[in-house]
Amino acid sequence: MIKVGIVGGTGYTGVELLRLLAVHPDVELTAITSRKEDGLPVADMFPSLRGRVNLKFSSPENADLTKCDVVFFATPHGVAMAQAPALLKAGVKVIDLAADFRIQEKAVFEKWYKIEHTCPDLLEHAAYGLAELNREDIKKANLVANPGCYPTTMQLGYYPLLKNGLVDAGSLIADCKSGVSGAGRKAEIGTLFSEASDNFKAYGVAGHRHTPETSAQLQRFTSDKVSLIFTPHLVPMIRGMHSTLYARLTKDISNEDLQKLFEDQYKDSAFVDVMPFGSHPETRSTRGSNMLRLALHRPDNGNTVIVLVVQDNLVKGASGQAVQCMNLMFGLEETTGLMQIALLP
């Protein structure tokens, strides 16, 4: 059994990790930390876990995370970088769901996240945890940077097009929407029910933290200079993410060959569903599951290809993806514990 610790078990990604790991056949939940909730039974905070998780929250000082095989950080940015060096030195694998190790350049990270990176020497050792595009590195890694939710949709949507040199990498446009849970489990005016319900708005238009992460990863797939316009939006639902990706074709290709390109790319990826050409994937078709669904469109058979991508921002966009990485790191089948079917209605 893999002994698992979770740092920051009281947020949405933390409880989603608990939901998935509580029924994982190869996992033993060992420690869950929260300074504020020290001593509180996990099931008292999250009644959905009654009878499934019998642990109590422990303050970081009282939880011996070095006894774990792997520790997930479901914490604000900056926490993992403070604790990861000691854990790695003790032989514990680390999976960070925040941004501490996603961006390889220290100066770029500090510009966007407004905090100092305290262990830049680890950046080059962190594997980027998008399993569909980076399996072999994840298998060998002791430190994994779990991708952002928006970047997951953009990379999986654009990858086959950039890899095959079919589109203008300098004119990519991503119009993306997320449910309110993407903002985290905290009291904030913008995510209050009266503010977010019956409302729709863009945010981060002048620049969003996920832009440099996504651009850097997309650049790996092409020798052309990547330029990405990314606009996120907040939609009045709890969970779910929909990304509409635009790219300009630079080569002649039929719709049938475009479709085949995507189907061949993801034929061995259990969590990427390439739907029939012209389909309209819905966010509810992924709710509660680790599945990402996408579909291709080409208006008037012109030179613009549109990729529609949906996922659950808390599962494939966060905690499910992290468990997917854990499976690879410990030599398990990638799908272990992650084959939940989406909730409908």
matplotlib code that plots the C-alpha trace (Angstrom):
import matplotlib.pyplot as plt

x = [0.0, 1.2, 1.2, -0.2, -0.1, -2.1, -1.0, -4.0, -6.9, -9.6, -9.9, -11.8, -8.8, -8.0, -11.4, -11.4, -8.1, -9.7, -12.7, -10.6, -7.9, -10.3, -11.4, -8.1, -7.2, -3.5, -3.5, -3.4, -4.3, -1.7, -1.8, -3.9, -2.7, -4.5, -3.2, -6.6, -8.5, -6.0, -7.7, -11.0, -12.2, -12.1, -15.6, -17.0, -15.9, -16.8, -19.8, -19.6, -16.5, -18.2, -17.3, -14.6, -12.0, -11.4, -8.4, -8.3, -6.6, -3.2, -1.2, 1.9, 4.1, 2.4, 2.2, 5.2, 5.0, 8.4, 6.7, 4.6, 5.6, 4.1, 2.8, 0.2, 0.3, -3.3, -2.2, -1.7, 1.3, 4.5, 3.8, 5.2, 8.5, 9.0, 8.5, 9.4, 13.2, 13.1, 10.6, 12.5, 15.7, 13.8, 12.9, 9.3, 7.8, 6.0, 3.1, 2.3, -1.2, -0.2, 2.2, 5.5, 7.2, 5.2, 7.3, 10.9, 12.2, 12.5, 12.1, 9.0, 7.4, 8.2, 6.8, 3.4, 3.0, 4.6, 6.5, 10.1, 10.9, 12.9, 14.2, 14.9, 17.4, 14.5, 12.8, 14.8, 14.1, 10.3, 8.3, 5.3, 2.4, 0.3, 0.4, -0.9, 2.1, 4.7, 4.3, 7.9, 9.2, 6.5, 7.3, 10.9, 10.1, 10.2, 8.7, 5.7, 4.2, 0.5, -0.7, -3.1, -6.8, -7.0, -3.5, -4.6, -7.5, -5.3, -2.4, -4.4, -6.5, -3.6, -1.0, -1.8, -2.1, 1.3, 3.1, 2.2, 2.9, -0.6, -1.4, 0.1, 1.6, 1.7, -2.0, -3.6, -6.7, -8.2, -11.6, -12.1, -14.8, -14.6, -17.0, -16.7, -14.9, -11.8, -11.3, -10.9, -12.7, -12.4, -14.6, -14.3, -16.8, -16.5, -17.4, -20.3, -23.6, -25.2, -22.3, -21.5, -25.0, -27.0, -23.9, -21.1, -17.9, -14.4, -11.4, -7.6, -8.0, -4.8, -2.8, -3.4, -1.0, -1.8, -0.6, 3.1, 2.7, 0.7, 2.8, 6.0, 4.6, 3.1, 6.5, 7.9, 5.7, 6.8, 9.9, 7.7, 7.2, 4.1, 1.8, -1.3, -4.3, -6.0, -9.2, -10.7, -14.3, -16.3, -19.6, -22.4, -21.8, -19.9, -17.6, -16.8, -14.6, -15.1, -12.4, -13.0, -9.6, -9.0, -6.1, -5.4, -4.5, -1.4, -1.6, -4.3, -6.0, -9.4, -11.7, -11.4, -7.6, -7.9, -10.2, -7.9, -4.9, -6.6, -8.0, -4.5, -2.8, -5.1, -6.0, -4.0, -5.2, -8.0, -9.0, -9.2, -12.3, -12.1, -15.8, -17.1, -16.2, -18.7, -19.8, -20.6, -19.1, -20.9, -19.3, -21.8, -20.5, -17.3, -18.7, -17.1, -14.9, -11.3, -12.4, -11.6, -13.7, -12.9, -14.4, -13.2, -15.0, -14.1, -16.6, -17.4, -14.4, -12.2, -8.7, -9.9, -10.0, -11.9, -11.3, -14.0, -12.6, -14.5, -13.4, -14.2, -11.8, -11.4, -10.8, -8.9, -8.1, -6.6, -6.9, -7.7, -4.8, -2.6, -3.7, -3.0, 0.6, 0.9, -0.2, 2.6, 5.2, 4.5, 4.2, 0.5, -2.0, -2.6, -6.4, -6.3, -8.9, -10.0, -12.6, -15.6, -18.4, -19.6, -22.7, -25.8, -28.0]
y = [0.0, 3.5, 5.7, 9.0, 12.4, 15.5, 19.0, 21.3, 18.9, 21.5, 23.1, 21.8, 20.1, 18.6, 17.1, 15.9, 14.1, 12.5, 11.4, 9.7, 8.3, 6.9, 4.3, 3.8, 0.1, 0.7, 3.7, 4.1, 7.6, 8.3, 12.1, 15.1, 18.5, 21.6, 24.0, 25.6, 22.3, 20.4, 17.5, 17.7, 14.5, 14.8, 13.4, 16.2, 18.8, 16.6, 14.4, 12.8, 11.0, 9.4, 5.7, 6.2, 8.5, 8.0, 10.3, 13.6, 16.7, 17.3, 20.5, 20.4, 20.2, 17.0, 15.2, 13.1, 13.3, 11.7, 8.3, 8.8, 7.4, 10.4, 13.8, 15.9, 19.7, 21.0, 24.4, 28.0, 28.9, 29.0, 26.2, 23.3, 25.0, 25.5, 21.9, 19.9, 19.9, 18.2, 15.6, 14.8, 14.4, 11.9, 9.9, 11.1, 11.8, 15.1, 16.2, 19.9, 21.0, 24.7, 26.5, 26.3, 24.1, 24.6, 27.4, 26.6, 30.2, 31.7, 35.3, 34.5, 32.7, 35.6, 38.1, 36.4, 35.1, 38.0, 35.7, 34.7, 31.2, 29.7, 26.5, 27.3, 24.4, 22.0, 23.5, 21.6, 18.3, 18.8, 16.8, 18.6, 16.4, 16.3, 12.5, 12.3, 14.3, 13.6, 10.0, 8.9, 11.9, 11.5, 7.8, 8.7, 11.7, 12.3, 15.8, 16.5, 19.9, 19.3, 21.4, 24.2, 23.5, 25.9, 24.9, 21.2, 22.0, 24.3, 21.9, 18.8, 20.8, 22.4, 19.7, 17.6, 20.7, 22.2, 18.8, 18.3, 21.9, 22.5, 25.9, 29.3, 29.1, 32.9, 33.4, 31.1, 32.3, 30.5, 31.6, 29.6, 29.3, 27.9, 27.1, 29.0, 26.2, 27.1, 30.1, 27.9, 27.4, 30.8, 33.7, 36.3, 38.8, 37.8, 34.1, 34.8, 33.2, 36.6, 37.8, 34.7, 33.2, 34.5, 36.3, 35.9, 37.8, 37.7, 38.2, 38.4, 39.8, 41.9, 38.9, 35.7, 33.5, 30.5, 32.2, 31.9, 28.3, 27.4, 29.3, 27.7, 24.2, 24.8, 26.1, 22.6, 21.3, 23.6, 25.4, 28.4, 31.2, 30.7, 33.7, 32.9, 35.2, 33.6, 35.0, 33.2, 33.7, 32.8, 31.0, 30.5, 26.8, 25.0, 22.8, 22.4, 24.0, 24.7, 26.0, 27.1, 27.1, 28.9, 28.3, 29.2, 26.4, 26.8, 23.6, 22.0, 19.1, 17.5, 17.4, 13.6, 13.8, 16.4, 14.0, 11.1, 13.1, 13.7, 10.1, 8.6, 11.0, 10.1, 6.5, 5.2, 8.0, 6.6, 10.0, 11.9, 11.3, 12.6, 13.0, 12.8, 15.8, 18.7, 17.5, 19.8, 18.4, 19.5, 20.2, 17.9, 15.0, 15.2, 16.2, 14.2, 12.2, 12.4, 12.5, 15.3, 15.5, 17.4, 18.0, 19.6, 22.2, 24.0, 26.7, 26.7, 24.4, 27.5, 27.9, 28.2, 25.1, 25.3, 22.8, 22.5, 21.1, 20.2, 18.8, 18.9, 21.6, 19.8, 16.3, 16.2, 19.9, 19.2, 16.3, 13.5, 14.5, 14.4, 10.8, 9.9, 11.1, 9.2, 6.0, 6.5, 7.4, 4.1, 1.8, 1.3, 1.3, 5.0, 4.5, 2.9, 4.5, 7.0, 5.3, 7.1, 7.8, 11.4, 12.4, 13.1, 15.0]
z = [0.0, -0.8, 2.3, 1.4, 3.1, 2.1, 3.1, 3.0, 3.2, 3.8, 0.4, -2.7, -4.2, -0.8, -0.3, -3.9, -3.3, -0.2, -2.2, -4.8, -2.6, 0.0, -2.5, -4.3, -4.0, -3.5, -1.1, 2.7, 3.8, 6.5, 7.4, 6.5, 7.8, 8.7, 11.4, 11.9, 12.1, 14.2, 16.0, 14.0, 12.5, 8.7, 8.4, 10.7, 8.2, 5.1, 6.0, 2.5, 3.8, 6.9, 7.0, 4.4, 6.1, 9.8, 10.1, 12.1, 10.8, 12.2, 12.5, 10.3, 13.4, 14.6, 11.3, 10.5, 6.7, 6.3, 7.0, 3.8, 0.4, -1.3, -0.1, -2.1, -1.5, -2.0, -0.7, -1.7, -3.8, -1.8, 0.7, -1.2, -2.0, 1.7, 2.7, -0.5, 0.0, 3.4, 2.2, -1.0, 1.1, 3.3, 0.2, 0.0, -3.4, -3.8, -6.0, -5.9, -7.0, -6.8, -9.1, -7.2, -9.8, -13.0, -14.4, -15.0, -14.9, -11.4, -12.6, -14.6, -11.6, -9.3, -11.7, -12.0, -8.4, -6.5, -4.1, -4.0, -5.1, -2.2, -3.9, -7.6, -7.7, -7.7, -10.7, -13.2, -11.4, -11.4, -14.0, -15.5, -14.6, -17.8, -18.1, -21.7, -22.9, -20.4, -19.1, -19.2, -17.2, -14.6, -14.1, -13.2, -11.1, -7.4, -7.7, -9.9, -10.8, -11.3, -14.3, -13.9, -14.9, -17.8, -19.1, -19.2, -21.6, -23.8, -24.1, -24.9, -27.4, -29.2, -29.0, -32.1, -34.2, -33.1, -33.1, -36.8, -37.8, -39.1, -37.5, -37.0, -33.5, -33.4, -33.5, -30.9, -29.1, -26.1, -24.8, -21.5, -18.8, -15.3, -12.5, -9.2, -7.4, -9.5, -7.2, -4.2, -0.9, 0.7, 1.6, -1.1, -2.4, -6.0, -5.3, -2.9, -4.2, -4.7, -6.7, -8.9, -9.4, -12.4, -13.6, -16.2, -16.5, -17.9, -15.6, -16.0, -19.5, -19.2, -18.1, -16.2, -14.3, -16.5, -19.6, -19.1, -17.9, -21.0, -23.5, -22.1, -22.5, -25.9, -27.0, -26.4, -29.2, -32.0, -33.3, -34.3, -31.8, -29.8, -29.1, -27.0, -26.2, -23.3, -21.7, -18.7, -17.6, -14.5, -15.1, -12.5, -11.8, -9.1, -11.1, -14.8, -17.4, -21.1, -23.4, -27.0, -28.8, -32.1, -34.5, -38.1, -40.4, -42.5, -44.5, -46.5, -44.6, -44.8, -41.9, -41.9, -41.6, -38.8, -36.9, -37.5, -36.2, -32.9, -32.6, -33.3, -30.8, -27.9, -28.8, -25.8, -23.4, -21.3, -20.0, -23.4, -25.4, -28.9, -29.9, -33.5, -35.7, -35.1, -31.7, -28.8, -25.6, -22.4, -19.0, -17.3, -19.3, -17.2, -13.8, -11.0, -13.5, -14.6, -18.3, -20.7, -23.8, -27.0, -30.4, -33.6, -35.7, -38.9, -39.9, -43.6, -44.2, -44.0, -42.5, -38.9, -36.7, -33.4, -30.6, -27.9, -24.7, -21.4, -18.1, -14.4, -13.1, -9.7, -11.1, -14.4, -13.8, -10.4, -8.0, -10.5, -12.6, -9.5, -8.7, -12.3, -11.8, -8.5, -10.3, -12.9, -10.2, -8.4, -11.4, -11.2, -14.1, -14.9, -14.5, -11.1, -8.8, -11.5, -13.6, -12.1, -14.6, -14.8, -12.8, -14.8, -14.5]

ax = plt.figure().add_subplot(projection="3d")
ax.plot(x, y, z, "-o")
ax.set_aspect("equal")
plt.show()
